[in-house]
Amino acid sequence: MNKNNFKIDIGIPSYNEGENIRKLILDILSQNLDNMSINSIIVSSDGSNDNTIDVLKKIKDTRFKNLIVIDNQDRKGIARGLNQIIQNATSDCLITLDADIKITNSKFISNLAGCILNEHYDHTSSAIKPKKQNTFFGKIIYSSMEIKNYLFDNWKQGNNIYTCHGLARGYSRRFYTKLMFPISIGNDMYSYLRCIELGYTFKYVKDSVAYYKLPTNFKDHKRQSLRFLNNSSFLTDYFELQFVKDETTIKCSKIINCIPEMIGLILKNNVYILSYVFIFLYINFFYKSERVDQAWQISGTTK
């Protein structure tokens, strides 16, 4: 790996993100990359029916050297988009970004790629932070995410399956050339497990933060929650059951040091947390058996 000529491909799977994708690409091009450089930006549009493609065609910037746009006419899910991006990637490192995130740190990309270049990790993920909400429901979900993120950030020094966030991930060349996403739902967990299964290493990069929007209503939150609750059942189609359990189960003995801070967060947001507990139990009791559409499955079991 040549440290003086380290190339990065940026991949963006997108569906109807015409409003944000131009800003995201311009933010990427404004990044401080140190001794690294962006080789290409690869966008896979998943049957977008808004102005996403037109927006991409109209971007004029001297830093915009190599744009690859894959304009799929049908919608088959993010797994296809990620696989198309991997198939078109040629660089030392691949960074995939959700099209609807916001990045503010000028070293966001170099932090994710730097762990691969300098520390020889094969898979990295940024931290994530939800945008603050003004509605009561929004504050409920925001408060619950504060507690979850604190817990996940402190388990296994932060390097675990729950900090492998789909919003922004980095892959070494040797990893992404062995990676193919068979599922859309839980694809972030899939990439983490595939990395560990191959004997490679994962690094959670706290210094890079991707900002994102939370669900703003119960219907969207329920759909997101059901997908998360069903991730393990999907993953066991591709990995051994015990392996999935070992990587997804947080033992109580491992979180004792987190308890004081978590109690503080609960007390600070007690009304919202109690409301979230009610919502969580309600979804689990009335909807857990509801069919989750594991849409756009690419292939069968790989075990």
Secondary structure, 3 states (H helix, E strand, C coil): CCHHHEEEEEEEEECCCHHHHHHHHHHHHCCCCCCEEEEEEEEEEECCCCCHHHHHHHCCCCCCCCEEEEEECCCCCHHHHHHHHHHHCCCCEEEEECCCCEECCCCHHHHHHHHHHHCCCCEEEEEEEECCCCCHHHHHHHHHHHHHHHHHHCHHHHCCHHHCCCCEEEEEHHHHCCCCCCCCCCHHHHHHHHHHHCCCCEEEEEEEEEEECCCCCHHHHHHHHHHHHCHHHHHCCCCCHHHHHHHHCCCHHHCHHHHHHHHHHHHHCHHHHHHHHHHHHHHHHHCCCCCCCCCCCCCCCCC
